[in-house]
Amino acid sequence: MATRSARPSPSTRLRPGKAGAEKAAPEAPAIGRKTSRSRTTDKRRVAIACQGGGSQTAFTAGVLKGLFEAGAHEEFDIVSLSGTSGGAICATLAWYALAKGDAKPWERLYAFWQDNMACTPAERALNQVTLQALRLTGQGWLPMYNTSPSSPLIQQAMSTLARGMRPLYTDFRGLLEKHIDFAELAAWGPRPNGPALLMGAVDTLSGRLAKFCSRIEAIRVEHILSSCAVPSIFPAVEFDGGAYWDGLFSDNPPLNELAQARFVGPTSIAQEIWVIKINPTQAAQVPVTPDQIGDRRNELIGNVSLFQQLDALAVMNELYLQGAFAPQFAKRFDLDGPIRVPKCFCDDEDRSYHIPFIEMSDALASKLDYESKLDRSQEHIEALMLDGEQQAGEFLLQRAAMVSA
């Protein structure tokens, strides 16, 4: 599961938009935008990276609300956001709200998750039956049947099950289009001077990683759909000659790109990367039962690319601290000091550039399993968002203590 690319390629989407219309398109509103002039202030440049994890990323929405309510977007210079899968949804909604200058940026996030909840009796029944069936299958009590989301039979079954439900409950694309005006984003075109948004996916045909980047092209609904296309649930998203799957196969979430000028711009290199982490690092016991093994495999796979990228950033930091970069070389790569990042494991050696992860409380995380990543019940979503708000406050306190130490 590679996480870095040495140079731009068609798969990374690092290419200019179509000539003519996109170049002449009106820019995003100035409210909430940051220009190169604002980069000269004393505000710390911060990137926020949002790990994927299905419904569990309602926690991410809660974190972002907590950060914004605390004024983090005013105290710090939010220069970029990145995300994968559900994290890509949250990152895009936050980026869009900041770009439009929303007074309460979190309201878009909460409105999306409210609409994504199972609300009607039919929706709640389908949600409960689906989760129970998946858990019984994971425990070995029910046989596993391999199906394709592209199967006409499966699509007909979903159409039948959707009766009595709100149309957008089973229309993911429509749900995204309700909360994000993609026609407006197309009119904005690429945004080289605003906070950058990055989403990760993988092209199933070429095997190359894809980085959808707001600096290079207008953000499209297909970008989010691609980053969220879990192969067992959604067909590959086909557009512009590619066929894309979930960003879990690339970056979960993109991190290295947040320190590269070709992705975020030379004035937007992050001095800190705040990582909203969904998958736990440790387990309380050895996985033994089929469902425990499946849960732990999913957690470990989800953290592989994250830890690889954090290790790479740590190596760069150590080289910088040891004087390995001549001033001219550092300037060439827009480096002005170590980048503050979390350490992968709690027993790793403490370094001056370490800051905490933003993670779920132990009390909540201990109750979750793989199937809860598909749980859209109101109780589940609201518990995740509330915990996210609380953990955002804890993070800001811990970060301040570590930075001042």
Protein Blocks (a to p, Z undefined) as FASTA:
>chain_A
ZZbdfbdcfklopacddehjlmmpccddfehpacfklmmmmbdcdddddddeijmlmmmm
mmmmmmmmnommmmpccfbdcdehjlmmmmmmmmmmmmnopablmlmmmmmmmmmpcfbf
mlmmmmmmmmmmmmmmmnopaccddddfklmklmmmmmmmmgoiafklmmmklmmmmmpc
fklmmmnopafkbccdddddddfknopacdddfklpccdfklmmmmmmcfklpccddeeh
iacddfklmcccdfklmmcfklnopklccfbdcdddfbdfbdfbdcfbfmlmmmmmmmmm
mmmmmmmmmmmmmmmmmmmmnopacfklmmmnopabdcddddfblkbccdfkbccddddd
fklmmmpcfklmmcccfklmmmmmmmmmmmmmmmmmmmmmmmmZZ
